[in-house]
Amino acid sequence: MKKFLLSTAAIVAVSLSFASAASAAGKTFAMVPKLIGHPFYAEVEKGCEDAAKKLGVECLFTGSPQADEAEQARVIRDLITKGVDGLAIAPNNAASIAPVIAAAKAKGIPVITFDSDAPKSERVLFVGTNNVQGGAEGGKAFVGALPNGGKYAIITGGLAAANLNDRIAGFKSALTPAFTEVSGSPFPCDDDSNRAIQIIQDLLVKNPDLKGIFISGGWPMYAYEAFSRALTSRHDDIKSGKLVIVSYDTVTSQLKLLKDGYATALIGQRPYAMGTESVDILKKLSEKAAVPDVVDTGVDLVTAQNVDKFLK
């Protein structure tokens, strides 16, 4: 009998040891951007990793190398099958991702969105920039640089991306009646840097009277050399204000282009904060803690006057 009691005690001790190890292992949260290998999302991933280390959880940053809504949905369904403890998604298409979010919720997996929202889905909340406000800041910078108005064009990523459409709506809301949009605008580059640069070159050739370009994401400016070559003939016009270029995002290549006179203003989104805040919110949701309705990570307006501060 004494041996039996000792054996039972040993079993209980081993069970407690396993329970403790499982608890120490923490939870796994997944972040799925529109695409991986993208300079902007690299900053989000860094924030995700740093927050995970601080909170004692795992952050799985994964997705497709292309901005493909069907592939994004497949990646998320795989994560649901694996049983992650929470999901943060930057939807390529708000409407098409809604059923996948509903599937995660049905499995008890909380879902939030970041960078790009899907407000009509069953996501819990959105973490990121107030894109309408950010677009409006871009519009104000545009009007400030072109007080007499003129012909302008917009370059965007995917036409179905809610965050990009919000930025465009905010931008247009700040313009005066003196501005006229080029026919066919906004022009989608499908998040492809080379295609975005080609669009710019085509616009300048076909519209010699073009006064400005608003870019709802940083795609053409992620490659310093390619962008500067494409605008070499108009460099003096940009520096003098005859041609205005306002773009979203503030990755290093964009800041250098701004400093060197190849852009008028940049709208910064604080992607690192999107990563840290998303992991923090997912941890709270997994613990049934209270969370806000939205986490606004803020925007920064960067011009030639303050670009050095951001380069540091």
C-alpha positions as CSV (number, residue, x, y, z in Angstrom):
1,M,0.0,0.0,0.0
2,K,2.8,2.3,0.9
3,K,4.5,1.6,-2.5
4,F,1.2,2.4,-4.3
5,L,0.9,5.7,-2.6
6,L,4.4,6.6,-3.6
7,S,3.7,5.7,-7.1
8,T,0.5,7.8,-7.2
9,A,2.5,10.7,-5.8
10,A,5.1,10.3,-8.5
11,I,2.4,10.3,-11.2
12,V,0.8,13.5,-9.8
13,A,4.2,15.1,-9.7
14,V,4.9,14.2,-13.4
15,S,1.5,15.5,-14.4
16,L,2.1,18.8,-12.7
17,S,5.5,19.0,-14.4
18,F,3.9,18.5,-17.8
19,A,1.2,21.1,-17.0
20,S,3.8,23.6,-16.0
21,A,5.8,23.0,-19.1
22,A,2.7,23.5,-21.3
23,S,1.9,26.7,-19.5
24,A,5.4,28.0,-20.0
25,A,5.3,27.2,-23.7
26,G,2.7,30.0,-24.0
27,K,0.3,30.6,-26.9
28,T,0.8,30.9,-30.6
29,F,-0.6,33.9,-32.5
30,A,-0.4,34.2,-36.2
31,M,-0.1,37.4,-38.3
32,V,-1.0,37.1,-42.0
33,P,-0.1,40.2,-44.1
34,K,-1.3,40.9,-47.6
35,L,2.0,39.4,-48.7
36,I,5.4,38.5,-47.2
37,G,8.8,39.8,-48.3
38,H,7.5,43.4,-48.4
39,P,9.5,46.2,-46.8
40,F,6.5,47.6,-45.0
41,Y,5.4,44.3,-43.5
42,A,9.0,43.5,-42.5
43,E,8.6,46.3,-39.9
44,V,5.3,44.8,-38.8
45,E,7.0,41.4,-38.4
46,K,9.8,43.0,-36.2
47,G,7.1,44.4,-33.9
48,C,5.4,41.1,-33.8
49,E,8.6,39.3,-32.8
50,D,9.6,41.8,-30.2
51,A,6.1,41.8,-28.5
52,A,6.1,38.0,-28.6
53,K,9.4,37.8,-26.7
54,K,8.2,40.3,-24.2
55,L,4.9,38.6,-23.5
56,G,6.2,35.0,-23.6
57,V,4.2,33.9,-26.6
58,E,5.0,32.8,-30.1
59,C,4.3,35.0,-33.1
60,L,4.0,33.2,-36.4
61,F,4.3,35.7,-39.3
62,T,3.3,33.9,-42.5
63,G,1.5,34.4,-45.8
64,S,1.9,34.4,-49.6
65,P,4.8,36.1,-51.5
66,Q,2.1,37.7,-53.8
67,A,-1.0,39.8,-52.9
68,D,-3.3,36.9,-53.8
69,E,-6.7,36.8,-51.9
70,A,-7.3,33.1,-52.7
71,E,-3.9,32.1,-51.4
72,Q,-4.3,34.3,-48.3
73,A,-7.6,32.5,-47.5
74,R,-5.8,29.1,-47.9
75,V,-3.0,30.2,-45.5
76,I,-5.6,31.3,-42.9
77,R,-7.6,28.0,-43.2
78,D,-4.4,26.1,-42.6
79,L,-3.7,28.1,-39.5
80,I,-7.3,27.4,-38.3
81,T,-6.7,23.7,-38.8
82,K,-3.4,23.9,-36.8
83,G,-5.3,25.5,-34.0
84,V,-3.5,28.8,-33.4
85,D,-4.7,30.8,-30.4
86,G,-5.4,34.0,-32.3
87,L,-5.2,35.5,-35.8
88,A,-4.3,39.0,-37.1
89,I,-5.0,39.5,-40.8
90,A,-4.4,42.3,-43.3
91,P,-7.1,41.4,-45.9
92,N,-6.4,41.7,-49.6
93,N,-10.1,41.7,-50.1
94,A,-12.4,42.6,-47.2
95,A,-15.5,40.8,-48.7
96,S,-13.8,37.5,-49.7
97,I,-12.0,37.1,-46.4
98,A,-15.2,37.4,-44.3
99,P,-16.2,33.7,-44.6
100,V,-12.7,32.7,-43.5
101,I,-12.9,35.0,-40.4
102,A,-16.3,33.4,-39.6
103,A,-14.7,29.9,-39.9
104,A,-12.0,30.9,-37.4
105,K,-14.6,32.3,-35.0
106,A,-16.6,29.1,-35.2
107,K,-13.5,27.3,-34.0
108,G,-13.1,29.6,-31.0
109,I,-10.1,31.5,-32.6
110,P,-10.3,35.3,-32.1
111,V,-9.5,37.3,-35.2
112,I,-8.5,40.9,-35.5
113,T,-7.4,42.9,-38.6
114,F,-4.4,45.1,-39.0
115,D,-3.3,47.6,-41.7
116,S,-6.3,46.7,-43.9
117,D,-9.7,46.2,-42.3
118,A,-12.8,44.1,-43.0
119,P,-15.4,46.0,-40.9
120,K,-18.4,43.9,-42.1
121,S,-16.8,40.6,-41.1
122,E,-16.8,39.0,-37.6
123,R,-13.4,40.3,-36.7
124,V,-13.1,41.7,-33.2
125,L,-11.3,44.9,-33.9
126,F,-8.9,46.8,-36.2
127,V,-5.3,47.7,-35.4
128,G,-3.7,50.3,-37.6
129,T,-3.9,53.7,-39.2
130,N,-7.1,55.6,-39.6
131,N,-6.7,55.4,-43.3
132,V,-9.3,58.1,-44.1
133,Q,-7.5,60.5,-41.8
134,G,-4.1,59.6,-43.3
135,G,-5.4,60.1,-46.8
136,A,-6.8,63.5,-45.8
137,E,-3.4,64.5,-44.5
138,G,-1.9,63.5,-47.9
139,G,-4.6,65.6,-49.6
140,K,-3.8,68.6,-47.4
141,A,-0.1,68.3,-48.3
142,F,-1.1,68.0,-52.0
143,V,-3.3,71.2,-51.8
144,G,-0.5,73.0,-49.9
145,A,2.0,72.3,-52.6
146,L,-0.5,73.0,-55.5
147,P,-2.7,75.8,-54.3
148,N,-3.9,76.5,-57.8
149,G,-4.9,72.9,-58.4
150,G,-4.4,71.0,-61.7
151,K,-4.4,67.5,-63.2
152,Y,-3.5,64.6,-60.9
153,A,-3.4,60.8,-60.9
154,I,-3.6,58.1,-58.2
155,I,-1.7,54.9,-58.1
156,T,-3.0,52.2,-55.8
157,G,-2.4,48.5,-55.1
158,G,-5.4,46.3,-55.4
159,L,-8.8,47.9,-56.3
160,A,-10.6,45.8,-53.7
161,A,-8.3,46.6,-50.7
162,A,-10.4,48.5,-48.2
163,N,-7.5,50.3,-46.6
164,L,-6.3,51.7,-49.9
165,N,-9.8,52.8,-50.9
166,D,-10.2,54.6,-47.6
167,R,-6.9,56.4,-48.2
168,I,-8.1,57.5,-51.6
169,A,-11.4,58.7,-50.2
170,G,-9.6,60.7,-47.5
171,F,-7.2,62.2,-50.0
172,K,-10.0,63.3,-52.4
173,S,-12.0,64.8,-49.5
174,A,-9.2,67.3,-48.9
175,L,-8.9,68.4,-52.5
176,T,-10.5,71.6,-53.9
177,P,-12.6,71.8,-57.1
178,A,-9.5,73.2,-58.9
179,F,-8.2,69.6,-59.1
180,T,-9.0,67.2,-62.0
181,E,-8.4,63.5,-62.0
182,V,-6.8,61.8,-65.0
183,S,-9.2,59.4,-66.8
184,G,-8.7,55.8,-65.7
185,S,-7.3,56.8,-62.3
186,P,-6.8,55.2,-59.8
187,F,-4.3,52.9,-61.5
188,P,-3.7,49.5,-59.8
189,C,-0.2,48.1,-59.6
190,D,-1.3,45.0,-57.6
191,D,1.4,45.7,-55.0
192,D,4.1,45.3,-57.6
193,S,6.9,47.8,-57.5
194,N,8.0,47.4,-61.1
195,R,4.5,47.8,-62.4
196,A,4.0,50.9,-60.2
197,I,7.1,52.5,-61.7
198,Q,5.9,51.7,-65.2
199,I,2.6,53.4,-64.5
200,I,4.4,56.5,-63.4
201,Q,6.5,56.6,-66.6
202,D,3.4,56.1,-68.7
203,L,1.5,58.8,-66.9
204,L,4.3,61.4,-67.4
205,V,4.5,60.6,-71.1
206,K,0.8,60.6,-71.8
207,N,0.0,63.6,-69.5
208,P,2.7,66.3,-70.0
209,D,0.5,68.7,-68.1
210,L,0.2,66.4,-65.0
211,K,0.7,68.4,-61.8
212,G,0.7,65.6,-59.2
213,I,0.6,62.0,-58.2
214,F,-0.8,60.5,-55.1
215,I,0.4,56.9,-54.3
216,S,-1.7,55.0,-51.7
217,G,1.2,52.8,-50.8
218,G,5.0,53.0,-51.2
219,W,5.4,50.4,-54.0
220,P,7.4,52.4,-56.6
221,M,9.6,54.0,-54.0
222,Y,10.8,50.8,-52.4
223,A,13.7,50.6,-54.9
224,Y,15.6,53.9,-54.7
225,E,17.6,53.5,-58.0
226,A,14.6,52.4,-60.1
227,F,12.4,55.2,-58.9
228,S,15.0,58.0,-59.2
229,R,15.9,56.8,-62.7
230,A,12.2,56.9,-63.7
231,L,11.9,60.5,-62.5
232,T,15.4,61.9,-63.5
233,S,13.9,64.1,-66.2
234,R,11.4,65.6,-63.7
235,H,13.7,65.9,-60.7
236,D,14.0,69.7,-60.9
237,D,10.2,70.0,-61.3
238,I,9.7,68.0,-58.1
239,K,12.2,70.0,-56.2
240,S,10.6,73.3,-57.4
241,G,7.0,72.2,-56.8
242,K,6.0,72.0,-60.4
243,L,5.3,68.3,-60.0
244,V,4.0,67.0,-56.6
245,I,4.4,63.5,-55.4
246,V,2.8,62.4,-52.2
247,S,3.0,58.8,-51.1
248,Y,2.0,56.6,-48.2
249,D,4.7,54.8,-46.1
250,T,8.1,55.8,-44.8
251,V,10.5,52.9,-45.3
252,T,14.1,53.9,-45.5
253,S,14.3,54.0,-49.3
254,Q,11.3,56.4,-49.4
255,L,12.8,58.7,-46.8
256,K,16.1,58.9,-48.8
257,L,14.2,59.7,-51.9
258,L,12.3,62.5,-50.1
259,K,15.5,63.9,-48.7
260,D,17.1,63.8,-52.2
261,G,14.2,65.7,-53.8
262,Y,12.2,62.9,-55.5
263,A,9.1,63.4,-53.5
264,T,7.0,66.1,-51.8
265,A,5.6,64.4,-48.7
266,L,5.2,60.9,-47.2
267,I,2.4,59.6,-44.9
268,G,3.9,57.3,-42.3
269,Q,1.8,54.5,-40.7
270,R,4.0,53.2,-37.9
271,P,4.1,49.5,-39.0
272,Y,6.2,48.4,-36.0
273,A,3.4,49.5,-33.7
274,M,0.9,47.4,-35.7
275,G,3.0,44.4,-34.9
276,T,3.4,45.0,-31.2
277,E,-0.2,46.1,-30.7
278,S,-1.7,43.1,-32.6
279,V,0.2,40.6,-30.5
280,D,-0.7,42.4,-27.3
281,I,-4.4,42.5,-28.2
282,L,-4.5,38.8,-29.3
283,K,-3.0,37.8,-25.9
284,K,-5.7,39.8,-24.1
285,L,-8.4,38.2,-26.2
286,S,-7.1,34.7,-25.5
287,E,-7.3,35.6,-21.8
288,K,-10.9,36.9,-22.2
289,A,-9.6,40.4,-21.1
290,A,-11.4,43.6,-22.2
291,V,-10.1,45.2,-25.4
292,P,-11.0,48.5,-27.2
293,D,-13.1,48.7,-30.3
294,V,-10.1,50.0,-32.4
295,V,-6.4,50.6,-31.9
296,D,-5.3,53.6,-33.9
297,T,-1.5,53.5,-34.4
298,G,-1.5,57.1,-35.7
299,V,0.1,58.7,-38.8
300,D,3.2,60.9,-39.5
301,L,3.5,63.6,-42.1
302,V,7.1,63.6,-43.3
303,T,8.4,66.5,-45.5
304,A,11.8,67.9,-46.4
305,Q,11.7,69.9,-43.1
306,N,11.6,66.8,-40.8
307,V,12.8,63.9,-42.9
308,D,16.2,63.8,-41.1
309,K,14.4,63.1,-37.8
310,F,12.8,60.0,-39.4
311,L,16.0,58.8,-41.1
312,K,17.6,58.7,-37.6
